[in-house]
Amino acid sequence: MSAAGSGTAAAESGAAPRGGRYRLFAVLGGLYLAQAIPSYLFVAALPPIMRELGVSRTAIGSMSILLLPLVIKFLWAPWIDRIRPFARAHRAGWVFITQSLTILAILALIAVGPTQVGAIVAIGFVASVLISTQDIATDGYAAKYLPEADRPIGNAIQGGSVAFGVVIGGTLGLVLYHHVGWTGMLVTIAAVSLLPLVAAAMMREDDPVAGQAVGRPSIRAFLKRPEARQILWIALIYRASEGLVKAMEGAYLVDAGIPLDQIGYLSGLSATTAGLAGSALAAWMVKRHGLSVVLALLGGMRTLCFLLFTAHALGVVVGAWPLFGAAGFQTLIRYMEIVALYSLFMSVATSEQPGTDFTILSCAQLLVYLAGSMLAGRLADALGYGWLFAIATAISAIAVIATVRMIARFGREPRPPSPSVV
């Protein structure tokens, strides 16, 4: 059996490699926090700062291109699984390289200033490529070394780390800018981003040594596996309805007469609370009831939230509180279903190419989500909010039924194939 196969065997036996279960949890928390902090500096802190200084909405909107690497990172994921940057550090090596360069990108913004949109977008795009590459390595490490029973916990840790990343990179970034200015903010965030590198130093890997025969990671190898293609279909349909609603949620709240400060409070409070509480709750539910039951339950509750939006838009339900409840609960559900979905994705990730397998699936669900977001405005203008939300409700219900049926075809929770013998 190859060393890569040994990694899978270790995961299936429930033992984290050379370091222990809680050490692995701590490492994953640090790794996901490392990429979340700079991510939310760019997407949550910089746009409001730029707008306050008079940068146009159109120019700020051009920063949406920073999402592109997150959608297409599956194209270079096999190379991250294939190439070992340092002799004794495979994925840890990638984390060190990408995080160090991301910190340099943050510091490069000092020379640019907050109104130079072209330069900010260029630096941000480089940082996005680096963060996306780091995410491949981190997800691959989690998918390979998390025992099956601990996958929900690992994904809950990811959700909690993202929530903290929003607070540090986004909220703290804005507070720092207000008190110490552009340079002080960037230097502080860069310094804080150094701390999670401790997690990379704690990574323990059992990858094959140079020259040992292993499979060649590739997208084709993923697509050859029937169970992988089945989960790919789930990734493409389960969240297909969410972009339609989420993209227009803020606009609908404004058009419904909800004050901006209340919308901001609802968004910030629900995101932070859902990121922590929702991720933990989802991990407990998956461990207790299994992926199929949890995905069906969450999808059903999501469909009811969308139905409430539909009823409000059509005048069947009135008042602000139903909207607050639907919007807040929908955020909670979204964090919870990510924990369940990512646990499902990990269940078909092989030891030979864990980063590639997981990244293909995560990119697929994100691609469909973004496609819905892009269509939402046009559908709302053409048909009105009521029909937009009704269409999303129908798609959500159909997706839940299809997902449960596809998982049932396995007869059990899906697992990766047995490790190859070389």
Legacy VTK file of the C-alpha trace (Angstrom):
# vtk DataFile Version 3.0
C-alpha trace
ASCII
DATASET POLYDATA
POINTS 422 float
0.000 0.000 0.000
1.311 3.461 -0.864
1.905 6.145 1.729
-1.030 8.005 0.232
-3.149 4.947 0.817
-1.920 4.823 4.374
-3.284 8.343 4.834
-6.731 7.158 3.829
-6.484 4.140 6.064
-5.546 6.368 8.975
-8.518 8.611 8.331
-10.935 5.695 8.093
-9.670 4.232 11.340
-10.470 7.506 13.120
-6.895 8.534 13.965
-5.443 11.869 12.919
-1.860 11.565 11.624
0.958 12.016 14.097
-0.315 14.655 16.432
-3.742 13.851 17.758
-7.318 14.862 17.200
-7.351 18.180 19.042
-4.070 19.253 17.511
-5.654 18.705 14.086
-8.677 20.807 15.073
-6.398 23.632 16.260
-4.370 23.484 13.052
-7.486 23.661 10.869
-8.829 26.601 12.876
-5.592 28.501 12.329
-5.371 27.621 8.636
-8.917 28.716 7.825
-8.502 31.894 9.871
-5.289 32.627 7.958
-7.130 32.857 4.649
-10.319 34.448 6.045
-8.642 37.570 7.485
-7.175 38.935 4.217
-10.237 37.785 2.257
-12.611 39.940 4.279
-10.189 42.839 4.355
-10.636 43.060 0.578
-14.342 42.279 0.280
-15.754 43.772 3.515
-13.458 46.598 4.648
-12.016 48.174 1.495
-15.267 48.877 -0.450
-16.836 51.066 2.311
-13.544 52.934 2.765
-13.289 53.576 -0.956
-16.886 54.747 -1.163
-16.429 57.172 1.749
-13.574 58.759 -0.197
-15.739 59.291 -3.269
-14.911 56.245 -5.399
-17.819 55.505 -7.730
-20.121 52.546 -7.251
-19.212 51.326 -10.732
-15.515 51.313 -9.877
-16.136 49.553 -6.575
-18.288 47.018 -8.405
-15.279 46.079 -10.524
-13.824 44.454 -7.417
-16.248 41.576 -7.974
-13.592 40.144 -10.288
-11.750 39.149 -7.109
-14.255 36.272 -6.810
-13.101 34.737 -10.096
-10.155 32.728 -8.673
-12.500 31.186 -6.085
-14.662 29.816 -8.903
-11.916 28.526 -11.230
-9.332 27.313 -8.691
-10.199 23.708 -9.582
-8.134 24.257 -12.754
-4.850 24.321 -10.822
-5.908 22.183 -7.846
-4.231 19.017 -9.283
-0.897 20.843 -9.313
-1.243 21.659 -5.609
-1.877 17.976 -4.893
0.974 16.974 -7.200
3.811 19.387 -6.353
5.662 19.449 -3.028
7.269 22.917 -2.566
9.677 21.715 0.139
11.140 18.282 0.782
9.467 17.876 4.188
6.397 20.041 3.670
3.745 19.465 1.024
0.552 21.350 1.878
2.285 23.150 4.742
4.752 24.461 2.169
1.953 25.851 0.045
0.408 27.543 3.093
3.714 29.188 4.035
4.310 30.458 0.502
0.812 31.750 -0.207
0.231 33.337 3.213
3.605 35.103 3.152
2.942 36.507 -0.306
-0.604 37.526 0.709
0.834 39.523 3.617
3.196 41.261 1.187
0.199 42.059 -1.028
-1.572 43.667 1.943
1.507 45.775 2.681
1.751 46.734 -1.005
-1.584 48.539 -0.619
0.175 51.109 1.586
1.939 52.561 -1.439
-1.274 52.568 -3.476
-3.772 54.435 -1.321
-7.519 53.801 -1.009
-8.635 55.674 -4.135
-6.459 53.972 -6.769
-9.040 51.445 -7.891
-7.030 49.858 -10.707
-4.038 49.177 -8.483
-6.228 47.897 -5.634
-8.026 45.505 -7.993
-4.705 44.281 -9.432
-3.202 43.657 -5.996
-6.472 42.176 -4.774
-6.613 39.779 -7.721
-3.091 38.523 -6.982
-4.079 38.107 -3.331
-7.246 36.258 -4.375
-5.229 33.780 -6.462
-2.903 33.215 -3.504
-5.775 32.783 -1.039
-7.566 30.402 -3.423
-4.387 28.338 -3.797
-3.980 28.260 -0.031
-7.602 27.125 0.277
-6.886 24.151 -2.015
-4.007 23.073 0.224
-6.001 23.581 3.428
-9.107 21.784 2.154
-6.926 18.956 0.867
-5.283 18.617 4.273
-8.675 18.575 6.018
-10.213 16.116 3.542
-7.243 13.739 3.829
-6.664 13.710 7.573
-10.059 14.301 9.180
-11.528 10.951 10.255
-15.025 10.357 8.951
-16.617 10.964 12.363
-14.815 14.303 12.732
-15.570 15.793 9.314
-18.616 17.743 10.582
-16.515 19.144 13.427
-13.756 20.130 11.010
-16.234 21.927 8.760
-17.809 23.632 11.766
-14.339 24.884 12.689
-14.060 26.281 9.185
-17.385 28.113 9.574
-16.346 29.557 12.930
-12.973 30.644 11.539
-14.700 32.415 8.663
-16.930 34.236 11.161
-13.851 35.395 13.076
-12.253 36.374 9.765
-15.230 38.636 9.044
-14.765 40.300 12.428
-10.967 40.704 12.150
-10.526 41.465 8.461
-13.796 43.334 7.948
-15.058 44.903 11.171
-11.669 45.448 12.839
-10.282 46.748 9.550
-12.928 49.469 9.416
-12.419 50.365 13.087
-8.646 50.571 12.605
-9.043 52.769 9.536
-11.254 55.146 11.499
-8.742 55.467 14.355
-5.261 54.980 12.833
-5.740 55.518 9.105
-4.918 53.555 5.958
-1.315 52.622 6.750
-1.994 51.733 10.380
-4.888 49.524 9.370
-2.890 47.608 6.762
0.174 47.128 8.962
-1.993 45.827 11.812
-3.972 43.423 9.625
-0.739 42.192 8.029
0.770 41.595 11.478
-2.336 39.734 12.658
-2.210 37.623 9.488
1.233 36.389 10.538
-0.122 34.676 13.640
-2.001 31.840 11.888
1.271 30.762 10.253
1.934 29.017 13.560
-0.734 26.546 12.439
1.248 25.741 9.299
4.281 24.901 11.428
2.093 22.468 13.398
0.900 20.557 10.310
1.842 16.866 10.274
1.708 15.113 6.918
2.167 11.503 5.832
2.430 12.155 2.092
4.583 9.910 -0.122
8.275 10.724 -0.275
9.828 11.899 -3.512
10.083 9.113 -6.083
7.412 6.859 -4.535
4.753 5.669 -6.954
1.386 7.377 -6.533
-1.549 8.215 -8.741
-1.302 11.376 -10.829
-3.826 13.942 -9.519
-6.128 15.245 -12.249
-9.654 16.425 -12.956
-10.073 13.413 -15.250
-9.334 11.029 -12.373
-12.135 12.662 -10.401
-14.646 12.416 -13.266
-13.881 8.725 -13.838
-15.400 7.817 -10.468
-19.206 7.264 -10.510
-19.668 8.294 -6.866
-17.738 11.508 -7.492
-19.932 12.390 -10.478
-23.018 11.722 -8.363
-21.901 14.133 -5.644
-20.964 16.652 -8.355
-24.623 16.696 -9.424
-25.621 17.382 -5.823
-23.092 20.229 -5.674
-24.626 21.709 -8.817
-28.269 21.582 -7.737
-28.521 21.816 -3.945
-27.757 25.552 -3.660
-29.073 26.539 -7.098
-31.910 28.574 -5.553
-29.911 30.522 -2.963
-28.229 33.054 -5.212
-31.624 34.123 -6.562
-32.794 35.134 -3.087
-29.576 36.266 -1.422
-28.646 38.663 -4.229
-31.966 40.486 -3.934
-32.509 40.134 -0.189
-30.961 43.510 0.699
-32.688 45.300 -2.158
-36.051 43.830 -1.184
-35.616 44.858 2.457
-34.897 48.428 1.298
-37.922 48.441 -1.030
-40.040 47.056 1.808
-39.185 50.152 3.849
-36.640 48.686 6.278
-34.099 51.371 7.395
-30.477 50.831 6.341
-29.160 50.758 9.899
-31.571 47.947 10.788
-30.525 46.019 7.677
-26.853 46.420 8.616
-27.499 45.321 12.179
-29.484 42.299 10.996
-26.773 41.326 8.507
-23.861 41.658 10.912
-25.543 40.027 13.890
-27.000 37.119 11.940
-23.740 36.414 10.089
-21.617 36.360 13.250
-24.128 34.372 15.286
-24.868 31.942 12.477
-21.197 31.408 11.715
-20.506 30.228 15.246
-23.764 28.729 16.514
-24.948 27.396 13.159
-21.680 25.641 12.365
-21.575 23.950 15.765
-25.233 22.929 15.590
-24.810 21.491 12.098
-21.792 19.430 13.190
-23.819 17.939 16.044
-26.774 17.186 13.764
-24.645 15.487 11.102
-22.906 13.299 13.681
-26.231 12.341 15.258
-28.549 11.985 12.253
-26.350 11.639 9.139
-25.861 13.759 6.035
-29.011 12.757 4.136
-31.370 13.635 6.985
-29.617 16.930 7.751
-29.489 18.075 4.121
-33.165 17.237 3.717
-34.098 19.090 6.912
-32.035 22.182 6.110
-33.233 22.254 2.528
-36.832 22.005 3.705
-36.386 24.888 6.167
-34.666 26.945 3.481
-37.619 26.345 1.178
-39.993 27.575 3.897
-37.899 30.747 4.330
-38.115 31.402 0.600
-41.851 30.741 0.720
-42.176 33.372 3.460
-40.326 35.872 1.266
-42.739 35.001 -1.550
-45.794 35.482 0.660
-44.510 38.850 1.871
-43.729 40.056 -1.649
-47.229 39.070 -2.785
-48.851 40.811 0.178
-50.115 37.624 1.854
-47.853 38.307 4.864
-47.166 41.866 6.055
-44.871 43.589 8.542
-41.124 43.730 9.111
-40.722 40.944 11.658
-41.529 38.075 9.262
-38.816 39.431 6.967
-36.314 39.714 9.811
-37.067 36.148 10.829
-36.792 34.759 7.302
-33.564 36.654 6.541
-31.867 35.771 9.823
-32.937 32.131 9.771
-31.870 31.814 6.143
-28.359 32.961 7.109
-28.255 30.376 9.888
-29.366 27.647 7.476
-26.739 28.672 4.931
-23.875 28.219 7.408
-25.319 24.906 8.566
-25.759 23.473 5.100
-22.175 24.374 4.194
-21.007 22.180 7.091
-23.175 19.310 5.819
-22.262 19.785 2.159
-18.534 19.993 2.839
-18.743 16.826 4.936
-20.424 15.175 1.945
-17.684 16.452 -0.380
-14.984 15.092 1.933
-16.662 11.685 1.898
-15.655 11.184 -1.748
-12.237 12.872 -1.590
-9.455 10.344 -2.186
-6.141 10.272 -0.377
-4.226 10.595 -3.655
-5.823 13.929 -4.638
-7.918 15.273 -1.746
-7.462 18.937 -2.676
-8.500 18.352 -6.277
-11.574 16.288 -5.432
-12.847 18.667 -2.760
-12.078 21.808 -4.788
-14.002 20.600 -7.854
-17.105 20.097 -5.724
-16.794 23.346 -3.765
-16.258 25.328 -6.980
-19.299 23.687 -8.565
-21.665 24.755 -5.790
-20.187 28.255 -5.751
-20.496 28.581 -9.529
-24.227 27.801 -9.438
-24.720 30.164 -6.493
-23.036 33.012 -8.389
-24.995 32.242 -11.566
-28.222 32.639 -9.608
-26.954 35.892 -8.131
-26.278 37.267 -11.602
-29.768 36.326 -12.830
-31.640 37.565 -9.779
-31.713 41.257 -10.658
-32.950 40.670 -14.193
-35.677 38.310 -13.021
-36.768 40.775 -10.342
-36.980 43.594 -12.891
-38.828 41.456 -15.430
-41.193 39.517 -13.156
-41.187 41.283 -9.779
-40.026 40.098 -6.368
-42.980 37.768 -5.880
-42.272 35.637 -8.930
-38.507 35.712 -8.290
-38.949 34.318 -4.779
-41.587 31.839 -5.991
-39.203 30.464 -8.611
-36.464 30.157 -5.971
-38.894 28.326 -3.653
-39.786 25.801 -6.351
-36.142 25.217 -7.327
-35.198 24.753 -3.676
-37.904 22.133 -3.091
-37.000 20.199 -6.244
-33.297 20.305 -5.365
-33.902 18.891 -1.882
-35.932 15.964 -3.219
-33.343 15.224 -5.917
-30.459 15.423 -3.422
-32.055 12.972 -0.989
-32.784 10.538 -3.809
-29.231 10.695 -5.145
-27.706 10.083 -1.721
-30.128 7.189 -1.215
-28.774 5.504 -4.352
-25.549 4.818 -2.479
-27.478 2.809 0.106
-25.288 4.474 2.756
-23.222 7.601 3.202
-20.754 7.752 0.290
-17.092 6.920 0.930
-13.957 7.316 -1.151
-12.692 4.235 -2.973
-10.238 1.933 -1.279
-6.632 3.123 -1.532
-4.713 1.751 -4.453
-1.946 -0.807 -4.010
1.326 -0.001 -5.744
LINES 1 423
422 0 1 2 3 4 5 6 7 8 9 10 11 12 13 14 15 16 17 18 19 20 21 22 23 24 25 26 27 28 29 30 31 32 33 34 35 36 37 38 39 40 41 42 43 44 45 46 47 48 49 50 51 52 53 54 55 56 57 58 59 60 61 62 63 64 65 66 67 68 69 70 71 72 73 74 75 76 77 78 79 80 81 82 83 84 85 86 87 88 89 90 91 92 93 94 95 96 97 98 99 100 101 102 103 104 105 106 107 108 109 110 111 112 113 114 115 116 117 118 119 120 121 122 123 124 125 126 127 128 129 130 131 132 133 134 135 136 137 138 139 140 141 142 143 144 145 146 147 148 149 150 151 152 153 154 155 156 157 158 159 160 161 162 163 164 165 166 167 168 169 170 171 172 173 174 175 176 177 178 179 180 181 182 183 184 185 186 187 188 189 190 191 192 193 194 195 196 197 198 199 200 201 202 203 204 205 206 207 208 209 210 211 212 213 214 215 216 217 218 219 220 221 222 223 224 225 226 227 228 229 230 231 232 233 234 235 236 237 238 239 240 241 242 243 244 245 246 247 248 249 250 251 252 253 254 255 256 257 258 259 260 261 262 263 264 265 266 267 268 269 270 271 272 273 274 275 276 277 278 279 280 281 282 283 284 285 286 287 288 289 290 291 292 293 294 295 296 297 298 299 300 301 302 303 304 305 306 307 308 309 310 311 312 313 314 315 316 317 318 319 320 321 322 323 324 325 326 327 328 329 330 331 332 333 334 335 336 337 338 339 340 341 342 343 344 345 346 347 348 349 350 351 352 353 354 355 356 357 358 359 360 361 362 363 364 365 366 367 368 369 370 371 372 373 374 375 376 377 378 379 380 381 382 383 384 385 386 387 388 389 390 391 392 393 394 395 396 397 398 399 400 401 402 403 404 405 406 407 408 409 410 411 412 413 414 415 416 417 418 419 420 421
